[in-house]
Amino acid sequence: MRPLVGITGRRLQSSVITHMDSRYAERDIDFFFTDYASKVAAAGGIPVLLPYEAGHEDTIDRVDALIITGGQDVHPAMWGGSVEAASVPAGSSRTSGFALDPDRDFYESTLLRAAINRSVPVLGICRGHQLLNVARGGTLIPDLPATTVEHYLTDAAPTDGRAEHVVSFIPGSLAHSLYGPTRVVNSWHHQAVDVAGEGLVVTGAASDAVAEAIELPGHPVIGVQWHPEWQVTPDPVFDWLVATALERQRVTSA
């Protein structure tokens, strides 16, 4: 049976959509990039979009894997950071896709903890990679300083990335088994994992030592800082997620 893969999203006001009928301007919409669902389907899974109301532990009993997707910064209060120093626009999270959204933080962290407790495979992407760290008690770098690596490329779409942005992986890690020793990735972030959360291990890093992959040994969990759903070159992490979900299905139904 094809596994159900839960995919989180964000909530915005309809007014953020250009040409939306003004009568709907104050109504909320749930927003999901279709790339996540497309990649899950291509890997053999059935994508299931999870709105905020699905942020309950028993939701995890209905899905076979979970993707925590990209988006705005995790609220600094969740990891001991400074709200005043947050490099995000002011205003409601519903009218800006970049403003802080505590509701999203709560819903995704609830799902994430439940998934880990039930050994449900988890993939965290960009913000999801950072939220995984925060949910385990880790901290973030609030705004990356300029280094030899460009982490926030604003002048091009984040598809396959640039040749100079290489991530190196630790031998023996899940990431190394998926990608080999190195991989060129895209980059679209201004924050990063700082102190790793409980049980987490940084298994991939850029040449400036910024964490690009984290794992929870003993659990089917990986977070990646780049956007595998936007890469033209297929990213094997989606195949891993679906295959691991299928294996869990087999074991739990035996």
N, C-alpha and C positions, 0 to 999 in steps of 0.2 A: 504494500500500500504506500502510495506517495506520501511522504511526511508533510505535516503542516508546519510551516515556518512563520512564526509571529514576527511582525515588523512594526516597530514603533514609529510615530510621526510627531508632528507639532500642530498646534492649534492657533489659527489666525482669524482675524476679522475679514469678512468678505471684501471690505473696502480696500485691502491691499492688492486685489486683483484688478488690473487695468481693464476698463470697459465693463466691469460688473454693474449690473442694474443697481442704481442707487437705493432702491427700495430694500435691497438685501444688505446694505452697507454695514449694519451693526450686527449681523448674524455671524456666528462663528463657523469656520470650516476646518476640517481636519486635512492636513497637507502631508502628502507622501510623494517623494520623488519616485517615478515609475521604474527607475533603473534598478532599485533594490528588488522589486517584484520580478522584473525581467530576468535578472541574474539568478534568482532563486528558481524560477520556472525552468530556465535553461539547464540548471543543475539537476533537475528532476523533482524539485519540491513544489508544494502548493503554497503560494504566498498568502498570508492572512494579515490584513491590516488591523492594528490594534489601537483604537482610540483611547483617550485618557480614562474613560469609564471602564476599560478593561484592565486597569491597573490594580488587580487583585491577585493574591497568591493562587487562587483556584483557577485563574486563567491559564497558568502554566501547566495544569493537569490536562488541558485540552490541546496543547501544541507540542510538537516534537523538537522544536529548536526555536531560538530567539535571536533576533538581530536588534541591537540598540543602535539607532542611526545617528547621522551627523546633525549639526544644527548650532544653536546659540551656545554661549558659555554656560557651564554649570554654575549655579549660584555660589558665590564665594563663601557664604555662611555654612555651606555643607562641608567645607574643608578647612575652615579657619582663616580664609582670606579676607581681604578688605573690600567691602562693597564700594566704598568711596573711590578706591583705586581701580575698580573694574573698567576695562576699556571697552565699554558697550554703550550704545545710545540710550538716552533716557526715554521714558514712556512705557506704554503697556506692551507686554509680550504679544498681545493679540494684534497690535497695529505695526509691529516691527518684528521681522523674522530674526533679529539679532538681540533684542532686549531679553533680559533675564526672565526665566519662567519657572518659578518654584513648583507650580503644578506639574509641569513636565518632569522636573527633577524627581519629585516624589513618586509619580506613576512609573517612571522607568526604573528607579532604584528598587521599588517594591517588586517589580517583575524580575529584575536582575537577581536579587537575593533569593527569591523563590526558585528561580531556575537553577542557581548554584546548589541550593539545598536539595533539589530533586535530581541533580546530575543531568539536567537538560542542556544540550549543547548551546553555547552562547558565542556570538560574534559581535564585538563592539567596534563601531566604525567612527573614527574622528572624535566627535563629542562622546560617542558611546564608549570608545577606548578610554577617554578621560573619566567618564562617569563610572566605569568599572573600577578604576583606581580609587575614586572618591568613595564609592560604596563599600570598599574594603578598608577604609580609613586612611587612604593615601592623600597626598596633597598635589597641587598643580603649580606650575610656573605661570603667573597671571598674565604676563606679556613677554614673549621671547625677545631677548636683545638681539641686535644684528650680529650675525655670525657669518662664517664662510658658506653656509647653506641658506638658500632662500626657502623659508618655510611657508610664507604667505604670498603666493604668486597671484597678483591681481591683474596682470596684463595678458593672461591667456586662460582658456578653459582648462580645468584640471583633468586632462585625459590621461595620456601615458606618462606625463611628467617630462622632466629634462634630464639629460644624461648625467649631469653633475649631482643630482639628488639620488644617491645610492644608499640603501639600507643594508647593513651587514647583520647576519643572524648567528646566534650562538649554536655551535654544533650540538646535536642531541635534543634540541628544542623542537616543538611542534612547528614553529615558523621555519626552521631550517629544513625540516622534512617536506614542507610545502614549497619553499622557494629556493632551496639550495643556499650557498654561502652569501649571495647578494641578490638584490633586485632594485631596478630603477622604479621609483614610485612618483606619483603626483603629490602635491602638497598644498594644503588650503587651510592652514591653522595658525593662530597667533599664541595659543597656549600649549602646554605640554605637561606630561607626567613629571613630577618632581620626586617626592619621596614615594616609593612604591607601597601600596596598601598591603594588608596582612595576607601573607601567603603568595603574593604576586611576585613574578620575576620578570625583569626586563630582558627580552630575548632578541630584540632587534633595535639597532640604533643607527642614526645618521653619523656622518664623519665628525660632526660637532658634539657628539655624545647625547643629542636629544633622543629620548625614548620614542621608538616608532612601533614597537610590538611588545605586548605584555601577555603573560600567561599565568594560569593558576595550576601548577603541577598537581596531577591527580584528578583533575576535573577537565571536561571537554570545553575549555574556555580560552578564547584568544581575543585580544583587542589590537587593532591596527590603527595607526594615526592617519594613514592615507585613505583615499577613497577608492576601494577596489571596484565598486559598482560603476565608476566612471572610466575605468581603464579600457582602452581599445584592446590591448592584449589581455586575454582572459585571465582572471585571477583565480588560482586553485582553491582559495579559501571557501568559496561557495560550494565547490564540489565536496570539500572536506565536511562542511556543515551538514549538507544533505546526507552524505554517506554515514556520518556519525549518528545523525538522527535515525536513519534506517536501521543501523545496528542496535541502537537503543530500543527501537520498536521491537526488533526481533527478540532481544533479551527479556524485555519486560512482558512480552506476550507469551513467552515459552512456559 
